[in-house]
Amino acid sequence: MDDTRPLPADPVRVGVREVARAAGVSTQTVSRVLNEHPNIRPETRDRVLQAIADLGYRVNNAARTLGTRTTRTLGVIASDATLYGPAVGIAALEAAARDAGRWIATAYADASDEASVRDAADRLLGQGVDGLIVLAPHAATLTALTGAHPGVAIAALHTGPGAEEQEAGAALAISHLVELGHRRIGRVAGPEEWLEARSREAGMRRALEGAGLGIESHWSGDWTAAAGAALAERIAAAVRAGEATAVAVANDQMALGLIAGLREAGVDVPGDVSIVGFDDNPDAAYYRPALTTVGLDLAGEARRAVAAVLGATAPAVAAPRLVVRASAAALR
């Protein structure tokens, strides 16, 4: 079979001039379309975009930067990316940036080390990123970062309105346990230096105090399943002593480890103690028992962070939701 269709143009050799010629417009118009100039007629924009697709034109980001003073790239400073929260946060930010016509460059840092965070910021800013978004921020490092770069647009997940949503979600977990009849509710918090751990802990305490309950039973871990398992013996002792009939855990991974450790200690979940997690990670429904947990609109929060860096209107973020499964039961 003789296929006489023309081969696509070599994308290496295709430039703005070739796109302009194919679309029947000026090179300046092509540049304006590439840079999303608002004063372009829709039919002209469509014609240029079609020419770009037909010719296989690849945008030269470095060249465009010279004319626009923007790389259309957002810098993301991430830490502890092996954990569920930061890992999905990176994915959510990448999707939100792409929806906004941007992409991300990621640098990894030790969030507890100011020098490490500043170095990551310097490396990203050296690439000419248009702003910074901090994932899993610690209080001290976020303050140091904004102080070191006062002219840079900086946003962070789980701060500002995001912190309020974290608190509200944690309060949902406690309220659910109260509705199930529990009055002795323990808490497993995340690392105190993490801002989201502080927000979740604050939400739990507020809900307990609002229900007129004590807040004595308290443990903490480092977000990992291993940390939850390591606490199991102590929490099992509290359950046997009647000090806790339910435990709200600050994330699903620690809840997973805790449930496994309690099983090893001969404590049944939810027969002897109810467990509620936080995050609604994709595996939560497959824990044994399936984990009751709290889910956040992380995609919406990522879109809000991207909008904040770009100076755009912040989109709506859905309220936290309680996901009821089998790990929490009515007090018997």
C-alpha contacts under 8 A as a table, 3 or more apart, distances in Angstrom:
res1	aa1	res2	aa2	distance
8	P	54	D	7.26
8	P	55	L	6.18
8	P	56	G	7.00
9	A	13	R	7.75
9	A	14	V	6.95
9	A	55	L	5.36
9	A	56	G	6.62
10	D	13	R	5.51
10	D	14	V	6.34
10	D	55	L	7.72
10	D	56	G	7.36
11	P	14	V	5.06
11	P	55	L	6.96
11	P	56	G	5.27
11	P	57	Y	5.22
11	P	58	R	6.29
12	V	15	G	8.00
12	V	57	Y	7.86
12	V	58	R	7.68
14	V	17	R	7.91
14	V	18	E	5.97
14	V	19	V	7.42
14	V	55	L	7.02
14	V	56	G	7.60
14	V	57	Y	5.74
14	V	58	R	7.86
15	G	18	E	5.45
15	G	19	V	6.48
15	G	57	Y	6.74
16	V	19	V	5.07
16	V	20	A	6.04
16	V	27	T	6.03
16	V	30	V	6.72
16	V	31	S	7.61
17	R	20	A	5.05
17	R	21	R	6.11
17	R	27	T	5.86
18	E	21	R	5.09
18	E	22	A	6.21
19	V	22	A	5.19
19	V	23	A	6.12
19	V	27	T	7.89
19	V	30	V	7.28
19	V	48	V	7.01
19	V	51	A	5.77
19	V	52	I	6.06
19	V	55	L	7.29
19	V	57	Y	7.57
20	A	23	A	5.17
20	A	24	G	5.80
20	A	25	V	5.02
20	A	26	S	5.47
20	A	27	T	5.31
20	A	29	T	7.75
20	A	30	V	6.14
20	A	48	V	7.30
21	R	24	G	5.12
21	R	25	V	6.52
21	R	26	S	7.61
22	A	25	V	7.97
22	A	51	A	5.97
23	A	47	R	5.69
23	A	48	V	5.37
23	A	50	Q	7.93
23	A	51	A	5.74
25	V	29	T	6.32
25	V	30	V	7.25
25	V	48	V	7.95
26	S	29	T	5.22
26	S	30	V	6.61
27	T	30	V	5.04
27	T	31	S	6.24
28	Q	31	S	5.02
28	Q	32	R	6.23
29	T	32	R	5.02
29	T	33	V	6.25
29	T	40	I	7.98
30	V	33	V	5.14
30	V	34	L	6.22
30	V	48	V	6.46
31	S	34	L	5.10
31	S	35	N	6.21
32	R	35	N	5.10
32	R	36	E	6.04
32	R	37	H	5.02
32	R	40	I	7.63
33	V	36	E	5.01
33	V	37	H	5.95
33	V	40	I	7.17
33	V	45	R	6.08
33	V	48	V	7.32
33	V	49	L	7.96
34	L	37	H	7.79
35	N	68	T	7.85
37	H	40	I	6.50
40	I	44	T	6.70
40	I	45	R	6.37
41	R	44	T	5.26
41	R	45	R	6.25
42	P	45	R	5.04
42	P	46	D	6.09
43	E	46	D	5.09
43	E	47	R	6.17
44	T	47	R	5.08
44	T	48	V	6.27
45	R	48	V	5.22
45	R	49	L	6.13
46	D	49	L	5.10
46	D	50	Q	6.01
47	R	50	Q	5.13
47	R	51	A	6.25
48	V	51	A	5.07
48	V	52	I	6.22
49	L	52	I	5.00
49	L	53	A	6.26
50	Q	53	A	5.08
50	Q	54	D	6.04
51	A	54	D	5.01
51	A	55	L	5.98
52	I	55	L	5.36
52	I	56	G	5.85
52	I	57	Y	5.09
52	I	58	R	7.94
53	A	56	G	5.14
53	A	57	Y	6.69
54	D	57	Y	7.95
59	V	64	R	7.83
60	N	63	A	5.38
60	N	64	R	6.21
61	N	64	R	5.08
61	N	65	T	6.13
61	N	71	T	6.43
62	A	65	T	5.11
62	A	66	L	6.79
62	A	71	T	7.16
63	A	66	L	5.43
63	A	67	G	7.18
64	R	67	G	5.45
64	R	68	T	6.21
64	R	69	R	7.98
64	R	70	T	7.78
64	R	71	T	7.42
65	T	68	T	5.17
65	T	69	R	4.97
65	T	70	T	5.09
65	T	71	T	5.22
66	L	69	R	5.79
66	L	70	T	7.93
70	T	73	T	7.76
70	T	128	G	7.33
70	T	129	V	7.37
70	T	130	D	6.16
71	T	128	G	6.34
71	T	129	V	6.02
71	T	130	D	6.53
72	R	101	G	7.47
72	R	102	R	5.07
72	R	103	W	6.74
72	R	129	V	7.20
72	R	130	D	6.49
73	T	102	R	5.53
73	T	103	W	5.00
73	T	104	I	5.28
73	T	105	A	6.71
73	T	128	G	7.95
73	T	129	V	5.12
73	T	130	D	5.92
73	T	131	G	7.89
74	L	97	A	7.61
74	L	102	R	7.06
74	L	103	W	6.29
74	L	104	I	4.75
74	L	105	A	6.23
74	L	129	V	5.23
74	L	130	D	5.47
74	L	131	G	5.35
74	L	132	L	5.99
74	L	133	I	7.40
75	G	104	I	5.70
75	G	105	A	4.95
75	G	106	T	5.86
75	G	107	A	7.53
75	G	121	A	7.89
75	G	124	L	5.78
75	G	125	L	7.59
75	G	129	V	5.70
75	G	130	D	7.38
75	G	131	G	6.05
75	G	132	L	4.66
75	G	133	I	6.20
76	V	90	I	7.86
76	V	104	I	6.65
76	V	105	A	6.10
76	V	106	T	4.68
76	V	107	A	6.27
76	V	132	L	5.73
76	V	133	I	4.83
76	V	134	V	5.81
76	V	135	L	7.09
77	I	106	T	5.96
77	I	107	A	5.11
77	I	108	Y	5.76
77	I	109	A	6.75
77	I	117	V	7.40
77	I	120	A	6.62
77	I	121	A	7.01
77	I	132	L	7.27
77	I	133	I	6.31
77	I	134	V	4.86
77	I	135	L	5.99
78	A	81	A	6.68
78	A	86	P	6.97
78	A	90	I	7.69
78	A	106	T	6.98
78	A	107	A	6.29
78	A	108	Y	4.88
78	A	109	A	6.16
78	A	111	A	7.81
78	A	134	V	6.34
78	A	135	L	4.91
78	A	136	A	6.75
79	S	86	P	6.97
79	S	108	Y	5.54
79	S	109	A	5.29
79	S	110	D	5.76
79	S	111	A	5.80
79	S	135	L	6.84
79	S	136	A	6.48
80	D	83	L	5.87
80	D	86	P	6.50
80	D	110	D	7.63
80	D	136	A	7.91
81	A	84	Y	7.41
81	A	85	G	7.82
81	A	86	P	5.02
81	A	87	A	4.92
82	T	86	P	7.40
82	T	87	A	6.37
83	L	86	P	5.95
83	L	87	A	6.13
83	L	223	W	7.56
83	L	224	T	7.36
84	Y	87	A	5.22
84	Y	88	V	6.13
84	Y	253	Q	7.88
84	Y	281	N	7.36
85	G	88	V	5.55
85	G	89	G	5.99
85	G	279	D	7.62
86	P	89	G	4.80
86	P	90	I	6.26
86	P	135	L	6.43
86	P	136	A	6.33
87	A	90	I	5.44
87	A	91	A	6.69
88	V	91	A	5.00
88	V	92	A	6.04
89	G	92	A	5.03
89	G	93	L	6.11
89	G	135	L	7.08
89	G	298	L	7.06
89	G	302	A	7.36
90	I	93	L	5.17
90	I	94	E	6.15
90	I	135	L	7.75
91	A	94	E	5.13
91	A	95	A	6.33
92	A	95	A	5.22
92	A	96	A	6.13
92	A	298	L	6.82
92	A	299	A	5.26
92	A	302	A	5.83
93	L	96	A	4.97
93	L	97	A	5.92
93	L	104	I	7.81
93	L	299	A	7.51
93	L	302	A	5.07
93	L	303	R	7.07
93	L	306	V	7.37
94	E	97	A	5.19
94	E	98	R	6.12
94	E	103	W	6.40
94	E	104	I	6.05
95	A	98	R	5.10
95	A	99	D	6.22
96	A	99	D	5.13
96	A	100	A	6.39
96	A	299	A	7.20
96	A	302	A	6.06
96	A	303	R	4.96
96	A	306	V	6.75
97	A	100	A	5.04
97	A	101	G	6.35
97	A	102	R	4.81
97	A	103	W	5.32
97	A	104	I	6.80
97	A	303	R	7.42
97	A	306	V	6.30
98	R	101	G	5.00
98	R	102	R	4.96
98	R	103	W	5.46
99	D	102	R	7.26
100	A	306	V	7.93
105	A	124	L	7.27
105	A	129	V	7.96
106	T	124	L	7.76
107	A	120	A	5.61
107	A	121	A	7.78
107	A	123	R	7.77
107	A	124	L	7.02
108	Y	120	A	6.65
109	A	113	D	7.92
109	A	116	S	5.40
109	A	117	V	5.39
109	A	120	A	6.21
110	D	113	D	5.45
110	D	116	S	5.77
110	D	117	V	6.56
111	A	114	E	7.15
111	A	116	S	7.35
111	A	117	V	6.27
111	A	136	A	7.41
111	A	137	P	6.29
111	A	138	H	6.04
111	A	141	T	6.69
112	S	138	H	6.45
112	S	140	A	7.92
112	S	141	T	6.86
112	S	193	E	7.73
113	D	116	S	5.31
113	D	117	V	6.45
113	D	141	T	6.98
114	E	117	V	5.20
114	E	118	R	6.11
114	E	140	A	7.33
114	E	141	T	4.99
114	E	144	A	6.82
114	E	145	L	7.91
115	A	118	R	5.11
115	A	119	D	6.05
116	S	119	D	5.13
116	S	120	A	6.26
117	V	120	A	5.11
117	V	121	A	6.23
117	V	141	T	6.73
117	V	145	L	7.34
118	R	121	A	5.00
118	R	122	D	6.08
118	R	144	A	7.90
118	R	145	L	6.25
118	R	148	A	7.90
119	D	122	D	5.03
119	D	123	R	6.20
120	A	123	R	5.19
120	A	124	L	6.31
121	A	124	L	5.19
121	A	125	L	6.00
121	A	132	L	7.60
121	A	145	L	7.80
122	D	125	L	5.10
122	D	126	G	5.90
123	R	126	G	5.03
123	R	127	Q	6.68
124	L	127	Q	5.22
124	L	128	G	6.91
124	L	129	V	6.22
125	L	128	G	5.03
125	L	129	V	5.44
125	L	130	D	7.99
125	L	131	G	7.93
126	G	129	V	7.60
129	V	132	L	7.47
130	D	153	A	7.62
130	D	309	V	7.95
130	D	310	L	7.96
131	G	152	V	6.01
131	G	153	A	4.86
131	G	154	I	5.92
131	G	309	V	5.79
131	G	310	L	7.61
132	L	152	V	7.46
132	L	153	A	6.30
132	L	154	I	4.75
132	L	155	A	6.40
132	L	309	V	7.07
133	I	154	I	5.70
133	I	155	A	4.78
133	I	156	A	5.24
133	I	157	L	7.48
133	I	305	A	7.03
133	I	306	V	7.65
133	I	309	V	7.54
134	V	137	P	6.06
134	V	142	L	7.80
134	V	154	I	7.58
134	V	155	A	6.34
134	V	156	A	4.56
134	V	157	L	6.56
135	L	156	A	6.10
135	L	157	L	5.75
136	A	156	A	7.92
136	A	157	L	6.98
136	A	158	H	7.62
136	A	194	W	6.88
136	A	195	L	7.47
136	A	196	E	7.38
137	P	141	T	7.03
137	P	142	L	6.12
137	P	156	A	7.03
137	P	157	L	7.73
137	P	194	W	6.27
137	P	195	L	6.24
138	H	141	T	5.53
138	H	142	L	6.08
138	H	193	E	5.63
138	H	194	W	4.75
138	H	195	L	5.56
139	A	142	L	5.42
139	A	143	T	6.31
139	A	193	E	6.73
139	A	194	W	6.94
139	A	195	L	6.10
140	A	143	T	5.26
140	A	144	A	6.16
141	T	144	A	4.96
141	T	145	L	5.99
142	L	145	L	5.07
142	L	146	T	6.32
143	T	146	T	5.41
143	T	147	G	6.16
144	A	147	G	5.08
144	A	148	A	6.07
145	L	148	A	5.19
145	L	149	H	6.31
146	T	149	H	5.33
146	T	150	P	5.73
146	T	152	V	7.93
146	T	154	I	7.06
147	G	150	P	5.68
149	H	152	V	5.57
153	A	308	A	7.90
153	A	309	V	5.21
153	A	310	L	7.72
154	I	308	A	7.94
154	I	309	V	6.00
155	A	305	A	5.71
155	A	306	V	7.76
155	A	308	A	6.45
155	A	309	V	6.10
156	A	159	T	6.02
156	A	305	A	6.53
157	L	162	G	6.45
157	L	301	E	6.89
157	L	302	A	7.00
157	L	305	A	6.58
158	H	161	P	7.48
158	H	162	G	4.17
158	H	163	A	4.86
158	H	165	E	7.96
158	H	166	Q	7.01
158	H	195	L	7.26
158	H	196	E	5.81
158	H	301	E	7.97
159	T	162	G	4.82
159	T	163	A	4.54
159	T	164	E	7.78
159	T	195	L	7.28
159	T	196	E	7.55
160	G	163	A	5.36
160	G	164	E	6.80
161	P	164	E	5.06
161	P	165	E	6.42
162	G	165	E	5.10
162	G	166	Q	6.28
162	G	301	E	6.84
163	A	166	Q	4.97
163	A	167	E	6.23
163	A	195	L	7.90
163	A	196	E	6.64
163	A	199	S	5.70
164	E	167	E	5.08
164	E	168	A	6.12
164	E	199	S	7.35
165	E	168	A	4.96
165	E	169	G	6.03
165	E	296	L	7.69
165	E	319	A	6.94
165	E	320	P	6.48
166	Q	169	G	5.18
166	Q	170	A	6.29
166	Q	196	E	6.80
166	Q	199	S	5.76
166	Q	200	R	5.52
166	Q	203	G	7.36
166	Q	296	L	7.84
166	Q	320	P	7.85
167	E	170	A	5.20
167	E	171	A	6.18
167	E	199	S	5.13
167	E	200	R	4.99
167	E	201	E	7.47
167	E	202	A	6.22
167	E	203	G	3.97
167	E	204	M	7.31
168	A	171	A	5.06
168	A	172	L	6.27
168	A	203	G	6.02
168	A	320	P	6.89
169	G	172	L	5.03
169	G	173	A	6.65
169	G	200	R	7.48
169	G	203	G	7.35
169	G	278	F	7.90
169	G	294	V	6.15
169	G	295	G	7.49
169	G	296	L	7.41
169	G	320	P	5.19
169	G	321	R	7.01
169	G	322	L	7.70
170	A	173	A	5.23
170	A	174	I	6.66
170	A	200	R	5.20
170	A	201	E	7.28
170	A	203	G	5.02
170	A	204	M	5.28
170	A	250	A	7.70
170	A	278	F	7.44
170	A	294	V	7.49
171	A	174	I	5.20
171	A	175	S	6.05
171	A	200	R	8.00
171	A	203	G	4.83
171	A	204	M	5.05
171	A	205	R	7.93
171	A	206	R	7.03
171	A	207	A	5.08
172	L	175	S	5.05
172	L	176	H	6.12
172	L	207	A	8.00
172	L	294	V	7.46
172	L	321	R	7.82
172	L	322	L	6.60
173	A	176	H	5.29
173	A	177	L	6.57
173	A	204	M	7.68
173	A	248	A	6.65
173	A	276	V	6.43
173	A	277	G	7.70
173	A	278	F	7.97
173	A	293	T	7.12
173	A	294	V	6.69
173	A	322	L	7.07
174	I	177	L	5.20
174	I	178	V	6.24
174	I	185	I	7.90
174	I	204	M	6.12
174	I	207	A	6.18
174	I	208	L	6.81
174	I	248	A	6.75
175	S	178	V	4.99
175	S	179	E	6.12
175	S	207	A	6.61
176	H	179	E	5.08
176	H	180	L	6.36
177	L	180	L	5.00
177	L	181	G	6.64
177	L	182	H	5.64
177	L	185	I	7.79
177	L	246	A	7.16
177	L	274	S	7.99
177	L	328	A	7.45
177	L	330	A	7.97
178	V	181	G	5.15
178	V	182	H	5.00
178	V	183	R	6.44
178	V	211	A	7.74
179	E	182	H	7.31
180	L	329	A	6.52
180	L	330	A	4.34
180	L	331	L	6.16
181	G	330	A	6.01
181	G	331	L	5.36
182	H	185	I	6.59
182	H	245	T	6.44
182	H	246	A	6.64
182	H	330	A	7.48
182	H	331	L	5.88
183	R	213	L	6.47
183	R	245	T	7.60
184	R	213	L	7.45
184	R	214	G	7.33
184	R	243	E	6.19
184	R	244	A	4.77
184	R	245	T	5.69
184	R	246	A	6.72
185	I	215	I	7.65
185	I	217	S	7.10
185	I	244	A	5.38
185	I	245	T	6.18
185	I	246	A	4.86
185	I	247	V	5.44
185	I	248	A	7.20
186	G	215	I	7.35
186	G	216	E	7.43
186	G	217	S	4.58
186	G	218	H	5.67
186	G	219	W	7.94
186	G	244	A	5.75
186	G	245	T	7.86
186	G	246	A	6.16
186	G	247	V	4.47
186	G	248	A	6.30
187	R	204	M	7.80
187	R	217	S	6.37
187	R	218	H	4.89
187	R	219	W	6.18
187	R	220	S	7.93
187	R	247	V	5.37
187	R	248	A	4.91
187	R	249	V	5.84
187	R	250	A	7.72
188	V	218	H	6.02
188	V	219	W	4.72
188	V	220	S	4.93
188	V	221	G	6.97
188	V	247	V	7.18
188	V	248	A	6.33
188	V	249	V	4.64
188	V	250	A	5.95
189	A	192	E	7.65
189	A	197	A	6.47
189	A	200	R	7.67
189	A	201	E	6.15
189	A	218	H	7.58
189	A	219	W	6.28
189	A	220	S	4.45
189	A	221	G	6.33
189	A	249	V	6.42
189	A	250	A	5.14
190	G	194	W	7.46
190	G	197	A	4.92
190	G	198	R	7.81
190	G	220	S	5.63
190	G	221	G	5.28
190	G	222	D	5.64
190	G	223	W	5.67
190	G	250	A	5.88
190	G	251	N	7.62
191	P	194	W	5.77
191	P	197	A	6.18
191	P	220	S	6.72
191	P	221	G	6.06
191	P	222	D	5.32
191	P	223	W	7.29
192	E	195	L	7.60
192	E	197	A	6.11
192	E	198	R	6.11
193	E	197	A	7.52
193	E	198	R	7.52
194	W	197	A	5.21
194	W	198	R	6.44
195	L	198	R	5.10
195	L	199	S	6.28
196	E	199	S	4.96
196	E	200	R	6.14
197	A	200	R	5.20
197	A	201	E	6.07
197	A	250	A	7.10
198	R	201	E	5.11
198	R	202	A	6.01
199	S	202	A	5.05
199	S	203	G	6.21
200	R	203	G	5.11
200	R	204	M	6.30
200	R	250	A	6.55
201	E	204	M	5.15
201	E	205	R	6.20
201	E	250	A	7.53
202	A	205	R	5.19
202	A	206	R	6.04
203	G	206	R	5.14
203	G	207	A	6.20
204	M	207	A	5.25
204	M	208	L	6.18
205	R	208	L	5.09
205	R	209	E	6.05
205	R	215	I	6.73
206	R	209	E	5.20
206	R	210	G	5.97
207	A	210	G	4.96
207	A	211	A	6.22
208	L	211	A	5.17
208	L	212	G	6.34
208	L	213	L	5.20
208	L	214	G	6.78
208	L	215	I	6.72
209	E	212	G	4.96
209	E	213	L	5.62
209	E	214	G	7.02
209	E	215	I	7.61
210	G	213	L	7.57
215	I	218	H	7.40
217	S	243	E	7.33
217	S	244	A	7.20
219	W	231	L	7.69
221	G	224	T	7.33
221	G	227	A	5.23
221	G	228	G	6.68
221	G	254	M	7.46
222	D	227	A	6.10
223	W	227	A	6.83
223	W	228	G	7.88
223	W	250	A	7.77
223	W	251	N	6.53
223	W	253	Q	6.42
223	W	254	M	5.62
224	T	227	A	5.27
224	T	228	G	6.74
224	T	253	Q	5.51
224	T	254	M	5.26
224	T	257	G	7.68
225	A	228	G	5.11
225	A	229	A	6.26
225	A	253	Q	4.71
225	A	254	M	4.31
225	A	255	A	6.96
225	A	256	L	5.85
225	A	257	G	4.11
225	A	258	L	7.19
226	A	229	A	5.09
226	A	230	A	6.11
226	A	254	M	7.10
226	A	257	G	5.76
227	A	230	A	5.06
227	A	231	L	6.52
227	A	254	M	6.17
227	A	257	G	6.98
227	A	258	L	7.93
228	G	231	L	5.32
228	G	232	A	6.60
228	G	253	Q	7.61
228	G	254	M	4.24
228	G	255	A	6.10
228	G	256	L	7.10
228	G	257	G	4.49
228	G	258	L	4.27
228	G	259	I	7.96
228	G	261	G	7.60
229	A	232	A	5.21
229	A	254	M	7.37
229	A	256	L	7.93
229	A	257	G	4.26
229	A	258	L	4.49
229	A	259	I	7.41
229	A	260	A	6.55
229	A	261	G	4.65
229	A	262	L	7.67
230	A	233	E	7.21
230	A	257	G	7.87
230	A	258	L	7.54
230	A	261	G	7.32
231	L	234	R	5.56
231	L	235	I	6.20
231	L	258	L	6.75
231	L	261	G	7.83
232	A	235	I	5.12
232	A	236	A	5.83
232	A	258	L	5.43
232	A	259	I	7.75
232	A	261	G	4.98
232	A	262	L	5.28
232	A	265	A	7.43
233	E	236	A	5.01
233	E	237	A	6.23
233	E	261	G	7.36
233	E	262	L	7.12
233	E	265	A	6.68
234	R	237	A	5.17
234	R	238	A	6.44
235	I	238	A	4.96
235	I	239	V	6.20
235	I	262	L	7.98
236	A	239	V	5.03
236	A	240	R	6.22
236	A	262	L	6.36
236	A	265	A	6.95
236	A	267	V	6.56
237	A	240	R	5.15
237	A	241	A	6.12
238	A	241	A	5.06
238	A	242	G	6.26
238	A	243	E	5.04
238	A	244	A	5.82
239	V	242	G	5.16
239	V	243	E	5.77
239	V	244	A	4.96
239	V	245	T	6.09
239	V	272	D	7.40
239	V	273	V	6.90
240	R	243	E	7.56
241	A	244	A	7.86
242	G	245	T	6.89
244	A	247	V	7.05
244	A	273	V	7.43
245	T	272	D	6.91
245	T	273	V	4.82
245	T	274	S	6.48
245	T	331	L	7.59
246	A	273	V	4.99
246	A	274	S	4.38
246	A	275	I	5.84
246	A	328	A	7.79
247	V	273	V	7.31
247	V	274	S	6.23
247	V	275	I	5.06
247	V	276	V	6.54
248	A	275	I	5.95
248	A	276	V	4.90
248	A	277	G	6.16
249	V	252	D	7.19
249	V	254	M	6.86
249	V	255	A	5.81
249	V	275	I	7.23
249	V	276	V	6.01
249	V	277	G	4.87
249	V	278	F	6.72
250	A	254	M	7.49
250	A	255	A	7.93
250	A	277	G	6.13
250	A	278	F	5.56
251	N	254	M	5.82
251	N	255	A	6.46
251	N	277	G	5.23
251	N	278	F	4.27
251	N	279	D	5.92
252	D	255	A	4.86
252	D	256	L	6.07
252	D	277	G	4.75
252	D	278	F	5.29
252	D	279	D	6.10
252	D	280	D	6.84
252	D	281	N	6.82
252	D	284	A	6.95
252	D	291	L	7.93
252	D	293	T	7.34
253	Q	256	L	5.09
253	Q	257	G	6.50
254	M	257	G	5.17
254	M	258	L	6.06
255	A	258	L	4.97
255	A	259	I	6.09
255	A	275	I	7.22
255	A	276	V	7.36
255	A	277	G	5.72
256	L	259	I	5.32
256	L	260	A	6.35
256	L	287	Y	6.99
257	G	260	A	5.18
257	G	261	G	6.09
258	L	261	G	5.03
258	L	262	L	6.00
259	I	262	L	5.14
259	I	263	R	6.19
259	I	269	V	6.93
259	I	275	I	7.82
260	A	263	R	5.19
260	A	264	E	6.45
261	G	264	E	5.07
261	G	265	A	6.28
262	L	265	A	4.86
262	L	266	G	6.25
262	L	267	V	5.06
262	L	268	D	6.97
262	L	269	V	7.78
263	R	266	G	5.11
263	R	267	V	5.35
263	R	268	D	6.09
263	R	269	V	7.65
264	E	267	V	7.48
267	V	272	D	6.11
267	V	273	V	7.55
268	D	271	G	5.14
268	D	272	D	5.07
268	D	273	V	6.69
269	V	272	D	5.88
269	V	273	V	5.40
269	V	274	S	5.84
269	V	275	I	7.07
269	V	289	P	7.14
269	V	327	S	6.06
269	V	328	A	7.56
270	P	273	V	4.99
270	P	274	S	4.49
270	P	275	I	6.93
270	P	289	P	7.95
270	P	326	A	7.43
270	P	327	S	5.23
270	P	328	A	5.43
270	P	329	A	5.89
271	G	274	S	7.27
271	G	329	A	7.58
273	V	328	A	7.70
274	S	327	S	5.83
274	S	328	A	4.22
274	S	329	A	6.05
275	I	291	L	7.52
275	I	292	T	7.25
275	I	327	S	5.46
275	I	328	A	5.39
276	V	291	L	6.68
276	V	292	T	5.13
276	V	293	T	5.23
276	V	294	V	7.99
276	V	327	S	6.78
276	V	328	A	6.45
277	G	280	D	7.59
277	G	291	L	6.83
277	G	292	T	6.29
277	G	293	T	4.36
277	G	294	V	6.55
278	F	293	T	4.94
278	F	294	V	4.64
278	F	295	G	6.58
279	D	293	T	6.69
279	D	294	V	5.55
279	D	295	G	4.90
279	D	296	L	6.54
280	D	283	D	7.91
280	D	284	A	5.98
280	D	293	T	5.62
280	D	294	V	5.73
280	D	295	G	4.86
280	D	296	L	7.87
280	D	323	V	7.44
281	N	284	A	5.51
282	P	285	A	7.06
283	D	286	Y	5.37
283	D	287	Y	6.74
284	A	287	Y	5.48
284	A	290	A	6.21
284	A	291	L	5.29
284	A	292	T	7.85
284	A	293	T	7.84
285	A	290	A	4.75
285	A	291	L	5.91
285	A	325	R	7.43
286	Y	289	P	7.59
286	Y	290	A	5.48
286	Y	291	L	7.72
287	Y	290	A	4.57
287	Y	291	L	6.06
288	R	291	L	7.47
288	R	327	S	8.00
289	P	326	A	5.66
289	P	327	S	5.37
290	A	325	R	5.65
290	A	326	A	5.16
290	A	327	S	5.90
291	L	324	V	7.70
291	L	325	R	5.58
291	L	326	A	6.07
291	L	327	S	5.06
291	L	328	A	7.85
292	T	322	L	7.68
292	T	323	V	5.64
292	T	324	V	4.69
292	T	325	R	4.47
292	T	326	A	6.23
292	T	327	S	5.58
292	T	328	A	6.37
293	T	322	L	6.13
293	T	323	V	5.28
293	T	324	V	6.67
293	T	325	R	7.75
294	V	320	P	6.83
294	V	321	R	5.68
294	V	322	L	4.61
294	V	323	V	5.72
295	G	320	P	5.77
295	G	321	R	5.26
295	G	322	L	6.41
295	G	323	V	6.94
296	L	318	A	7.63
296	L	319	A	7.11
296	L	320	P	4.81
296	L	321	R	6.60
297	D	300	G	5.29
297	D	301	E	6.30
297	D	317	V	6.37
297	D	318	A	5.62
297	D	319	A	7.08
297	D	320	P	6.78
298	L	301	E	4.95
298	L	302	A	6.07
299	A	302	A	5.09
299	A	303	R	6.30
300	G	303	R	5.08
300	G	304	R	6.23
300	G	315	P	7.27
300	G	316	A	6.95
300	G	317	V	4.86
300	G	318	A	6.99
301	E	304	R	4.96
301	E	305	A	6.26
301	E	317	V	6.18
302	A	305	A	5.10
302	A	306	V	6.26
303	R	306	V	5.16
303	R	307	A	6.11
303	R	314	A	7.66
303	R	315	P	6.86
304	R	307	A	5.05
304	R	308	A	6.13
304	R	314	A	5.10
304	R	315	P	5.77
304	R	316	A	7.76
304	R	317	V	7.71
305	A	308	A	5.04
305	A	309	V	6.42
306	V	309	V	5.29
306	V	310	L	6.26
307	A	310	L	5.04
307	A	311	G	5.87
307	A	312	A	4.71
307	A	313	T	6.24
307	A	314	A	5.58
307	A	315	P	7.69
308	A	311	G	5.12
308	A	312	A	6.14
308	A	313	T	7.54
308	A	314	A	6.66
309	V	312	A	7.72
325	R	328	A	7.23
326	A	329	A	7.10
